Each structure stands twice: as structure tokens, then as C-alpha cells.
Amino acid sequence: MAAVTIRNLSEEAHRALKVRAAQHNRSAEAEMRAILEAAVRPEGRLLLGTVLREIGQKYDIANADIEAIAQVRDTRPAEPMKFE
């Protein structure tokens, strides 16, 4: 896990950070992690699992459908392409 040092943080910002951390019942360090995570991983990001679930719901795909596809699927390795 990476470590980060923040230099030259104003006393005002440090106090505000401690107040915010107390409001969320966590340490100042945990609050800084939460702030950084929220900044680099916005809530509106695309999540693959969510997209796949929505596709399944949109087309009414059930587990039985997936099992049926798995039974008839060709499991042999694909032949490599030939460029001649």
C-alpha cells in the first residue's frame, strides 16, 4: 500500500480536516483517505458488474438461459488465424 506525505498544509485546513473527521467518526488519516478515494473514484463511474446485471434484466436473461448456452457451447480451443 502506498504512503503519501502532505507538506505545507495550512493550520486552518488541518483543523477543518480534524472537524470533518470527527463528524464522520473516524481519524484524520481515515478522513483523508476517504476524501482522496471520493476524488479519484467518482460515484457516477461505470461498474462492469452493474452494467452486466442491467443487460440481463433488460433482455430478461435468467440463470437457466446461461446454463443452456454453456451446455451447447463449443469448448474446443479456437484455431489460430493464418495469414498467408
N, C-alpha and C positions, 0 to 999 in steps of 0.2 A: 504494500500500500504506500502511496506517495505521501510525502510530508511537504507542507507549504509554510513558509515564514512570511508574515506580512509586516513590513517595516514602515515606519513613519505614519502609523495610523493616528489620527488626531485623538486627543483625550475625549472630545465630545462624541466622536464616532464610537470609541471604545465603551463609553458609558451607555450610549444608546444600544449598543450591541448587548451589553450585560442586562439591560432592562428588558429588551426583546427576548433574550434567552430565559429570563425569569418568568416572563409572561407565558412562555411555551413549556415551562417546567423542564428545562434542560440546561446544560452547561454552555458557556460562551463558545467553547470549541464545537460542541454539537450544533449550536445555532449557526455558526459559520459554515459548517458542512452542509446544513440544510439550505442555507442561502445560496451557496455555490451550486449545489445539486439542482435547485429550482432554476437557477440562471442558465445552466447549460443543458438541462433536460426539461424543456417546457412541457406543460400538461397536454398541449394540443398536438404532440408528436404522434406519428403514425406507429402503431404497435402491430406487429405481424399477426400475433395470436388473435387480436381483436378483429382485424380485417378478415382473417380466415373464418372466424366464427360468424361474422356478418354475411359473408358469401354463402356459407352453409345455411344460414337462416333464410336468406333471400331466395335461394333455389330449393329450399325445403329438403336438404340432404340430411339423411339420418345415418346412424351407425350401420344399419343393415345395408344401406347403399354402398358404403365404403367397404364393408366386408364382401359384398358381391363383386365389386371391382377387383379386390385383392384375389379372389378365387379364380377369375378368368384372365388375370394379367399375365403376360408373358414374362417369366422370371429369368430367361436366358440372357446372358450378357450381350450387349449390343455389339454388332460387328463394327470395327473401326472403318472410318471413311477411307477411300482410296483416291488418291489424286494422281491420275495417270494421264 
